[in-house]
Amino acid sequence: MKTPFTDDFLNTTAKKIFSPLFHMDSVTCFFIAGGGKKTLMKFFLSNQAAIKKIMKNVYKKCLFVYINTDDISEISVTAYLDLMREKLASIIKRKRILLPMSLGHQPLEDLKVNLKLLTDNGYYIIFILNDFEFTLQLSLSIYLNLESIMSINKSQITYLFLSAKNLLDSEILNKLSNLKYAVTQHINYYPLLNYENSKYIIQQTAMQLGVKLADKYTKLLYKICGGHPQLLKYATYIIHDNIDRYRNSEEKLKDLLIFHGQLQIICDDIWNNLLAKEQKILFNVVKTGYMLDSKSENSKYLKELGIVEHETNKKHRVFSDIFHQYVKTKIPLEKLVYDTSTDQIYYGLNPCSKEFTLQEYRLLIHFIKHEGSVVSRDDLAKILWGEDSYDKYSNYAIDKNLSIIRKKLNQIGYPSGNLKTLKKRGYCLIQ
C-alpha cells in the first residue's frame, strides 16, 4: 500500500501524537495550512497499526472521534456540539457497543450522558478536533462546553487539537478560558518537509500521473515550493502538464510555477491562517532578511513550522521562492514604514533612508511614528535643535526641511501630498 509520507516520517509523527494520548493527556499539533494534517489523520485512522502499537492495552477500549469542520451544517456552538454527538454515536454504532445512548434535542447534555455511560464501562474517548481554529468564529461558550465535556472524566476523555493557526498567541489563548490548560499540555509543531520527504511526495504524485520526473525537476520543485506538501503536489501536476512546452527553458517553467493561479490560492490559504503579527514579521524578513522580535511567541511559531528559515548569521528567509514572491505582493507599497530593528525607512520593499540628510531623516521618522497625529512646529524644532530649539528656532529652516522632504518623497514615488499642512496647527502624515 502506498503511504502519503515516508515510513520514517509516519512512525516519528505517530509517536509524537499518540504517546501522550496513551496517558490521556491532551495534545495540540500545529501545521502550516496545506501541511498535510488531514491526510495524516485519515491515514492513521484508516490504518491503525501504528496507533495500536503505541496505545497498547488501552487500544481495544479506545474510541477515536474525528471532528471534521467540513461536516458542520452552520457556524454555531450548537452545530459544533451536535457534530461531536453524531460522530460519537456513529462510532458506537459501528463498534456495536451495547449501551442505551441518548440522542435528543440537547447535544451538550446528550454528549455528557453518553460519555458518562462510556467511561463508566471502561471506554477511553479521544476527540480529534481538526481545524480547531474554526472555533474562533464561535461564541466563547464553546470553550466552556469543551472543558465541561472533558471534566466528566479527565482520565478517560481527552482532546487532540489540530490547528493551522497559532493558538498560543496571548490574545487567542486568553479567549479559551480553562481549556487553555488542555491546549498547552503537550505542544507539537510539524515543520515543512526536508528534501528527502519532499522528493517522496513528488515521486508519488508523478507515479500517479504515469511519469517519472528527472532529478533536475525534483530539485527545481523543492527550491520553488520548499517542503510544503500541497504546493509540491500541485506544482508536480503543473510541470506534468507543461513539461513539453518548457523543456528547454527552466527559467520560464520557474516563472510559470511562481505566478500560477492554483499555487497562489494555496499561498492565500497559508497567509490567511497567519496572525497580523506574523504577517508583519514576514514582511520584514522579505524586505530585510531579519526577523522582528525574534524571541516572541509569533516568531517562534513561524520558525518551528519552517515558514521562516535561518540562512546565515542573523539572516532569515521564507521557506520557498513562491511564498517569497507572494509575500512581496502583500507588502503595502503606498506606506512609509520605519523598521526599528534595522533603523531604516522603507517604501514598500525599498529602503530609502539614504535619500535623506540626518535632519530630514529624523523629521520623517517622527512623522511615521506619529502617523495620523498632529505634529506642531514646536515638535519639529525640538527634533532639529534639541534643547537649543528656543534660541535656534527658525520658521525658514523648518519650511525648507519640509519642502525638501516632500520633494524627495516624490522622487522615490511616494505621494508627498500625504504629508498634510494643517493651518495654524502643524502637520500630519496620513497614509
Secondary structure, 3 states (H helix, E strand, C coil): CCCCCCHHHHHHHHHHHHHHHHCCCCEEEEECCCCCHHHHHHHHHHCCHHHHHHHHHHHHHEEEEEECHHHCCCCCHHHHHHHHHHHHHHHHHHCCCCCCCCCCCCHHHHHHHHHHHHHHCCCEEEEEECCHHHHHHCCCHHHHHHHHHHCCCCCCEEEEEEECCCCCCHHHHHHHCCHHHHHCCCEEEECCCCHHHHHHHHHHHHHHCCCCCCHHHHHHHHHHHCCCHHHHHHHHHHHHHHCCCCCCCHHHHHHHHHCCHHHHHHHHHHHHCCCHHHHHHHHHHHHHCCCCCCCCHHHHHHHHCCCEEECCCCCEEECCHHHHHHHHHHCCCCCEEEECCCCEEEECCEECHHHCCHHHHHHHHHHHHCCCCCECHHHHHHHHHHHHHHHHCCHHHHHHHHHHHHHHHHHCCCCHHHEEEECCCEEEECC
